[in-house]
Amino acid sequence: MSASEFQEILTAESDFLKPLAIHLTHDTSMAEDLYQETLYRALANQEKYQAGSNLKAWLYTIMKNIFINDYRRKRKHWTIFDSTTATLAADHPSRSGRNAGESNLRYAEIRKQVDTLPEIFRKPFLLYFQGFKYEEIARMLREPLGTIKSRIHFARKMLKARISQSEQIWLSASAS
C-alpha cells in the first residue's frame, strides 16, 4: 500500500477517534492534541499496519496507548512532587507540619546540583525525571538505549554524592 493510499484510508476512517479522544480526556483541547498525536503516530508507523486488517482497531490501540502513557507520565511527575507530609498534617492536626522554607531551600539546592551536572548526564536525567521512558529518551537524543541508562544511572549517583556532601557541610555549619 502506498503512502498516499494509506493517508486516504486514514483520513476516511479516523473520524471515530474525535469523540473517543473527548471521552478519554474530558477536555476539548487535550482531545484535539490526542487525536493529532494518534494520526501522527499512525502515519509515522504505517509500515506496521497490515493491509486488510482492522484499521479502526489499530488506530484505537494507538490512541489508547498514547493516552495511557501520557497519564502515567503525568502521574509519575505529580508523584515526585507529592506533598504527602502536607496531607498527613491535614489528617492529623495535632502534628506539626514541615517548614515550607526548608523544603524550598532543599528543592533549590537539588535543582542547583542538577544544573551543575555535565550536559551529557543532565539532559537524559531531566527527560527521565519528566516521565519519559528510557526508549523515548534514546530516540529523542539519538543515543543507544544502554548509553541512556548508564548516563541516568551516573547522574543519579553524582547527585546523591553531591547532595550528601552538601548536607554534611550544612549540618557541620549549623552545629557550629
Steps between C-alpha positions, in 0.01 A plus 500: 500500500644838402532793738231699318255205508566457872440871563168487310381198698621657824317825427179316412508269804630730775185700582397253772813600695383853586211399730720230649771755578246728668367205700851412619622850584180687594666808351456629145851640468667188638274285282616687190863447602436130559324468164786670315765296681313181409489593132866601509604168654283309255669677207845457652439127549298421189741219412377318813141503377405182317280575200162335532502496880266710714628858470257631762625250758860591416429874537304440822797308644740780407277764661443294813874437541585869453236596757620240753866594456422870542292424809784295651754770415287768666426279799868425546579870474241589763608214725852639508367834621238343728456692824433197717613677816242771441229236461610324816503828690147575381381155608662535843467860619693428820819441300710792393571548131837535335649837444416603143804727487727205577331294226540785251868533586547126463330501159711796391816317611402187310414703191836679525678165520308370196596814307869438574493152348690468172268542200528135390360389838264791572295477179402130528449532878259793462306320226475190720394718793225649281361149451639391166596135462856394429408401144337837432804685634733287288293582192484873579873531566595252225712295739508125569265380775787369715676836482188681620452257789864542603487878484186515713655257749818708525299823528311353797824381655664842460195681638482268799867558579477878451184538706639280776816711503306828513283364784811413699636849444165652599476284814855582612435872441173495695664309787761773542 
